[in-house]
Every structure is written in C-alpha cells, then in structure tokens.
Amino acid sequence: PGRGQAASQPRSAPAAGGRGGYRRTGASRKPVLPVVGDDAAAPEVSPEELEEILQLARKLDGK
C-alpha cells in the first residue's frame, strides 16, 4: 500500500483542489478531505513511470 499511495498522491492532489469541494465558509470545522476509496480510484503506475517519477524527484531534491 505504501508504494501505491506515494505514487498516486501527486496526481490526486491537484484534482482535489480544483474540484471546488473545499470552501472556507461557515463555522470553524475541520476540512473534510475526499479520501474515501482513493486506493480504488488511483490509476496504475507502471514500473517505468515510477522510476521516472523517482528520478525527477531526486533531481528536484538536489541528490
């Protein structure tokens, strides 16, 4: 589960913000993040794609 979550997170993060579900009106409630069933909806990442993502991450990290 760890590898799948890490790979799917960058893709799902912008989508969650662009959906407009997070509104800051009303009482001081905790924001409800749409994470239910996230694993099932996450697209498959091939080993090649994963390696490419990791290489880019290392480059950005300066390692």
N, C-alpha and C positions, 0 to 999 in steps of 0.2 A: 504493500500500500504506500510506503514512503516514496518510492521512486515515481509511482504514478501520480501522486498528489503534487510532487515538486514539478513534474513536467507539465501538468495541466494548469497549474496556478497562473503563470504569466498570461496564458490565453484567456482564462475566465475572468481575470481581474478587470481588464478594461470593459468587458461586456457588462459586468455588474454595475459599474459606474454609469455607463451610457444608457442603461435601461430606465433610469428616472425613478426607481423604486425608493431611493433614499432621499427623503425630504426632511428638512430640518424645521418643520413647523410642529406646534403642539408642545406638550409637556416634556420635561427632561427625561425621556425614556431612552433605554439603550437601543442603538440602531439594530434592526433585525436584518441579518445578512442572509441572503438566499443561498444556503449551502446544502440544503436537503437534497439528497440524490445527486450530489455533484460528481461522485465517482462514476455513476452510470452514464452521465451526460458527457463526461470528459472524452475528447477524441483520442484515438490511439496514436501514440508517437512511436515511430519506427526507431530501431537502434541507431540508424544513421542520423535521423533527425535529432535524437537525444544527444549524440556525440557532437553534432554541430552546435546545438544549444550550449552544451557544456564548454566547448571551445570558445564560443563568443563570450560566455560568462567569465571565463578565465582571462580573456583579453581585456574585458571591461574592468575586471578586478585588479589588473596590473600584475598578474602572476605569470 
